[in-house]
């Protein structure tokens, strides 16, 4: 089984999922080829309108498929992100549901993403986890999801955008997430030979034609009260 975090599910769905997951499957896409039993299993889940256990699926399929055959069919559908295992119990086993019914927001987000966007995001997440890797290792890891040429193009685009950087280690050249660049500070430099700038004093100027404002008179000094003369 393929285990995916919810945060990266839309990117994986954009690479391997159906652009119209609710439509009836009349034929396989070019990227995914399903066996007849896998197509019948998908159709049974679609017609039921609810999650089903393996026993319920076998009953809907006529009881013919063996456990191994049904497990292979469920594995095909799970690897192409058409179904998801949503529950499991010791008595009934695993319960399966169509992915677009179980996680409609993630599926809708994945439908709106392009292959280039998804590969760029997944390559960056992959390098965050492994710290550094060779370019051929990145291509090998994602070769089951997209052609190697598309993966190589996404890596080159991230290198050109300086999102990734080369890391020489011995006789190998690895790729890593580009370290954060120091902030750029700007400083104003006066032209050579220019006089130094003097501080500017702001002064209020009366509008043209306005009467001049009268000058304020200095405050008058109050004299102290005169004391009466004492009689001899």
Buried (B, 14 or more C-beta within 10 A) or exposed (E): EEEBEEEBBBBBBBBBBBEEBEEEBEEEEEEBEBBEBBBBBBBBBBEBEEBBBBEBBBEBBEEEBEEEBBEBBBBBBBBBBBBBBBEEEEEEBBBBBBBBBBBEEBBEBBBEBEBBBBBBBBBBBBBEEBEBBEBEBBBEBBEEBBEEEBBBBBBEBBBEEEBBBEBEEEEEEBBBBBEEEEEEEEEEEEEEEEEEEEEEEEEEEEEEEEEEEEEEEEEEEEEEEEEEEEEE
